[in-house]
Amino acid sequence: MDEAIVREKIREFIVKELIRDDEYELSDTEGIISEGLMDSFSLAEFGVYVEQEFDVYIPDSDLTVGKMDTLDQMVARVLRDS
């Protein structure tokens, strides 16, 4: 799986579906959850999206602020099991 493609698909999903601001420029290292852009319900939606889009299951125990707060962390987690 190509990292650049995974990164852009996840970025697009977060900006359009979770943050709901197409103009928002999400950086790779920005604290998405810790800075209040997403909440725990959005993390669950993200987990469903990843499973459907990339066929990668992320257990609930990994859907935490400590493990999924930045785009870099999310991309690395998807690539780890792809």
Backbone as JSON Lines, residues from 0, in Angstrom:
{"i":0,"aa":"M","n":[0.85,-1.17,0.0],"ca":[0.0,0.0,0.0],"c":[0.9,1.25,0.0]}
{"i":1,"aa":"D","n":[0.6,2.2,-0.84],"ca":[1.41,3.41,-0.99],"c":[1.1,4.41,0.13]}
{"i":2,"aa":"E","n":[2.13,4.83,0.85],"ca":[1.94,5.73,1.99],"c":[1.29,7.04,1.59]}
{"i":3,"aa":"A","n":[1.7,7.62,0.48],"ca":[1.14,8.91,0.05],"c":[-0.35,8.8,-0.23]}
{"i":4,"aa":"I","n":[-0.77,7.71,-0.84],"ca":[-2.19,7.51,-1.14],"c":[-2.99,7.32,0.14]}
{"i":5,"aa":"V","n":[-2.47,6.49,1.04],"ca":[-3.13,6.27,2.33],"c":[-3.27,7.6,3.07]}
{"i":6,"aa":"R","n":[-2.19,8.38,3.11],"ca":[-2.19,9.66,3.82],"c":[-3.26,10.61,3.26]}
{"i":7,"aa":"E","n":[-3.33,10.72,1.94],"ca":[-4.3,11.63,1.34],"c":[-5.74,11.16,1.52]}
{"i":8,"aa":"K","n":[-5.98,9.84,1.44],"ca":[-7.33,9.32,1.66],"c":[-7.78,9.58,3.09]}
{"i":9,"aa":"I","n":[-6.89,9.33,4.05],"ca":[-7.24,9.56,5.46],"c":[-7.44,11.05,5.72]}
{"i":10,"aa":"R","n":[-6.54,11.87,5.19],"ca":[-6.66,13.33,5.38],"c":[-8.01,13.8,4.83]}
{"i":11,"aa":"E","n":[-8.35,13.36,3.63],"ca":[-9.61,13.77,3.0],"c":[-10.82,13.33,3.83]}
{"i":12,"aa":"F","n":[-10.79,12.08,4.32],"ca":[-11.89,11.58,5.15],"c":[-12.05,12.42,6.41]}
{"i":13,"aa":"I","n":[-10.95,12.69,7.09],"ca":[-11.02,13.46,8.33],"c":[-11.56,14.87,8.08]}
{"i":14,"aa":"V","n":[-11.03,15.53,7.08],"ca":[-11.42,16.91,6.81],"c":[-12.88,16.99,6.34]}
{"i":15,"aa":"K","n":[-13.28,16.11,5.44],"ca":[-14.63,16.19,4.88],"c":[-15.7,15.58,5.78]}
{"i":16,"aa":"E","n":[-15.42,14.42,6.35],"ca":[-16.44,13.67,7.08],"c":[-16.45,13.91,8.59]}
{"i":17,"aa":"L","n":[-15.29,14.15,9.18],"ca":[-15.23,14.27,10.63],"c":[-15.13,15.72,11.1]}
{"i":18,"aa":"I","n":[-14.25,16.49,10.49],"ca":[-14.13,17.91,10.84],"c":[-15.21,18.7,10.11]}
{"i":19,"aa":"R","n":[-15.58,18.24,8.93],"ca":[-16.6,18.87,8.07],"c":[-16.25,20.31,7.7]}
{"i":20,"aa":"D","n":[-14.99,20.46,7.26],"ca":[-14.52,21.76,6.79],"c":[-13.54,21.51,5.65]}
{"i":21,"aa":"D","n":[-14.04,21.51,4.42],"ca":[-13.22,21.21,3.25],"c":[-12.03,22.14,3.09]}
{"i":22,"aa":"E","n":[-12.09,23.3,3.69],"ca":[-11.02,24.28,3.57],"c":[-9.9,24.09,4.61]}
{"i":23,"aa":"Y","n":[-10.15,23.24,5.6],"ca":[-9.18,23.06,6.69],"c":[-7.93,22.36,6.17]}
{"i":24,"aa":"E","n":[-6.77,22.94,6.48],"ca":[-5.5,22.36,6.05],"c":[-4.9,21.57,7.21]}
{"i":25,"aa":"L","n":[-5.18,20.29,7.23],"ca":[-4.74,19.39,8.3],"c":[-3.27,19.01,8.1]}
{"i":26,"aa":"S","n":[-2.44,19.33,9.08],"ca":[-1.03,18.96,8.97],"c":[-0.81,17.53,9.45]}
{"i":27,"aa":"D","n":[0.35,16.99,9.11],"ca":[0.67,15.6,9.45],"c":[0.88,15.38,10.94]}
{"i":28,"aa":"T","n":[1.29,16.43,11.66],"ca":[1.65,16.28,13.07],"c":[0.7,17.0,14.03]}
{"i":29,"aa":"E","n":[-0.36,17.55,13.51],"ca":[-1.33,18.28,14.32],"c":[-2.09,17.34,15.26]}
{"i":30,"aa":"G","n":[-2.3,17.76,16.48],"ca":[-3.07,16.97,17.45],"c":[-4.55,17.03,17.13]}
{"i":31,"aa":"I","n":[-5.03,16.08,16.37],"ca":[-6.41,16.11,15.87],"c":[-7.42,15.98,17.0]}
{"i":32,"aa":"I","n":[-7.15,15.09,17.91],"ca":[-8.08,14.86,19.02],"c":[-7.73,15.79,20.19]}
{"i":33,"aa":"S","n":[-6.46,15.88,20.53],"ca":[-6.05,16.7,21.67],"c":[-6.34,18.19,21.44]}
{"i":34,"aa":"E","n":[-6.45,18.6,20.18],"ca":[-6.78,19.99,19.88],"c":[-8.27,20.19,19.6]}
{"i":35,"aa":"G","n":[-9.07,19.13,19.82],"ca":[-10.52,19.26,19.75],"c":[-11.15,19.19,18.37]}
{"i":36,"aa":"L","n":[-10.41,18.73,17.37],"ca":[-10.98,18.63,16.03],"c":[-11.85,17.38,15.87]}
{"i":37,"aa":"M","n":[-11.53,16.34,16.62],"ca":[-12.29,15.1,16.62],"c":[-12.55,14.69,18.07]}
{"i":38,"aa":"D","n":[-13.61,13.87,18.26],"ca":[-13.87,13.33,19.59],"c":[-13.83,11.81,19.53]}
{"i":39,"aa":"S","n":[-14.17,11.17,20.63],"ca":[-14.08,9.7,20.68],"c":[-15.06,9.03,19.71]}
{"i":40,"aa":"F","n":[-16.19,9.64,19.47],"ca":[-17.14,9.07,18.5],"c":[-16.55,9.12,17.1]}
{"i":41,"aa":"S","n":[-15.84,10.2,16.8],"ca":[-15.19,10.33,15.5],"c":[-14.1,9.29,15.33]}
{"i":42,"aa":"L","n":[-13.41,8.96,16.41],"ca":[-12.39,7.91,16.35],"c":[-13.01,6.57,15.97]}
{"i":43,"aa":"A","n":[-14.18,6.3,16.51],"ca":[-14.88,5.05,16.16],"c":[-15.25,5.07,14.68]}
{"i":44,"aa":"E","n":[-15.73,6.21,14.17],"ca":[-16.04,6.34,12.75],"c":[-14.79,6.13,11.91]}
{"i":45,"aa":"F","n":[-13.68,6.67,12.38],"ca":[-12.41,6.5,11.68],"c":[-12.04,5.02,11.59]}
{"i":46,"aa":"G","n":[-12.23,4.28,12.68],"ca":[-11.94,2.85,12.69],"c":[-12.77,2.09,11.66]}
{"i":47,"aa":"V","n":[-14.03,2.42,11.55],"ca":[-14.91,1.79,10.55],"c":[-14.44,2.15,9.15]}
{"i":48,"aa":"Y","n":[-14.11,3.41,8.93],"ca":[-13.62,3.85,7.62],"c":[-12.37,3.07,7.2]}
{"i":49,"aa":"V","n":[-11.42,2.95,8.1],"ca":[-10.16,2.26,7.8],"c":[-10.43,0.81,7.43]}
{"i":50,"aa":"E","n":[-11.33,0.17,8.15],"ca":[-11.64,-1.23,7.85],"c":[-12.28,-1.35,6.47]}
{"i":51,"aa":"Q","n":[-13.19,-0.45,6.14],"ca":[-13.87,-0.51,4.85],"c":[-12.95,-0.1,3.7]}
{"i":52,"aa":"E","n":[-12.18,0.94,3.88],"ca":[-11.35,1.49,2.8],"c":[-10.07,0.7,2.56]}
{"i":53,"aa":"F","n":[-9.43,0.25,3.64],"ca":[-8.11,-0.38,3.53],"c":[-8.08,-1.84,3.96]}
{"i":54,"aa":"D","n":[-9.23,-2.36,4.42],"ca":[-9.31,-3.73,4.92],"c":[-8.33,-3.97,6.07]}
{"i":55,"aa":"V","n":[-8.24,-2.98,6.95],"ca":[-7.38,-3.05,8.13],"c":[-8.25,-2.85,9.35]}
{"i":56,"aa":"Y","n":[-8.24,-3.82,10.25],"ca":[-9.02,-3.72,11.49],"c":[-8.15,-3.1,12.58]}
{"i":57,"aa":"I","n":[-8.67,-2.05,13.2],"ca":[-7.98,-1.43,14.34],"c":[-8.83,-1.68,15.57]}
{"i":58,"aa":"P","n":[-8.32,-2.44,16.53],"ca":[-9.1,-2.73,17.74],"c":[-9.36,-1.47,18.56]}
{"i":59,"aa":"D","n":[-10.45,-1.5,19.3],"ca":[-10.84,-0.35,20.13],"c":[-9.7,0.11,21.04]}
{"i":60,"aa":"S","n":[-8.91,-0.83,21.52],"ca":[-7.81,-0.48,22.43],"c":[-6.75,0.39,21.75]}
{"i":61,"aa":"D","n":[-6.73,0.4,20.43],"ca":[-5.78,1.25,19.7],"c":[-6.41,2.58,19.26]}
{"i":62,"aa":"L","n":[-7.71,2.72,19.4],"ca":[-8.39,3.95,19.0],"c":[-8.39,4.93,20.18]}
{"i":63,"aa":"T","n":[-7.2,5.41,20.52],"ca":[-7.04,6.31,21.66],"c":[-6.27,7.56,21.24]}
{"i":64,"aa":"V","n":[-6.34,8.58,22.07],"ca":[-5.62,9.82,21.8],"c":[-4.12,9.55,21.72]}
{"i":65,"aa":"G","n":[-3.62,8.73,22.6],"ca":[-2.18,8.44,22.62],"c":[-1.68,7.72,21.37]}
{"i":66,"aa":"K","n":[-2.55,6.97,20.74],"ca":[-2.13,6.18,19.58],"c":[-2.61,6.74,18.24]}
{"i":67,"aa":"M","n":[-3.6,7.65,18.27],"ca":[-4.22,8.12,17.02],"c":[-4.45,9.63,17.01]}
{"i":68,"aa":"D","n":[-3.57,10.39,17.61],"ca":[-3.82,11.83,17.72],"c":[-3.38,12.62,16.49]}
{"i":69,"aa":"T","n":[-2.47,12.08,15.7],"ca":[-1.99,12.81,14.53],"c":[-2.2,11.99,13.26]}
{"i":70,"aa":"L","n":[-2.19,12.68,12.15],"ca":[-2.29,12.0,10.87],"c":[-1.13,11.03,10.69]}
{"i":71,"aa":"D","n":[0.06,11.42,11.1],"ca":[1.22,10.53,11.01],"c":[0.97,9.22,11.76]}
{"i":72,"aa":"Q","n":[0.4,9.3,12.97],"ca":[0.13,8.1,13.76],"c":[-0.92,7.23,13.07]}
{"i":73,"aa":"M","n":[-1.95,7.86,12.53],"ca":[-3.01,7.11,11.86],"c":[-2.5,6.38,10.63]}
{"i":74,"aa":"V","n":[-1.71,7.07,9.83],"ca":[-1.15,6.47,8.62],"c":[-0.23,5.31,8.98]}
{"i":75,"aa":"A","n":[0.63,5.51,9.97],"ca":[1.55,4.45,10.39],"c":[0.78,3.22,10.86]}
{"i":76,"aa":"R","n":[-0.31,3.43,11.58],"ca":[-1.12,2.3,12.08],"c":[-1.76,1.53,10.94]}
{"i":77,"aa":"V","n":[-2.28,2.22,9.94],"ca":[-2.89,1.55,8.79],"c":[-1.83,0.78,8.02]}
{"i":78,"aa":"L","n":[-0.69,1.39,7.79],"ca":[0.38,0.74,7.02],"c":[0.95,-0.46,7.75]}
{"i":79,"aa":"R","n":[0.97,-0.41,9.07],"ca":[1.51,-1.52,9.86],"c":[0.79,-2.83,9.59]}
{"i":80,"aa":"D","n":[-0.52,-2.78,9.39],"ca":[-1.3,-4.01,9.21],"c":[-1.79,-4.2,7.78]}
{"i":81,"aa":"S","n":[-1.29,-3.42,6.85],"ca":[-1.78,-3.57,5.48],"c":[-0.98,-4.59,4.69]}
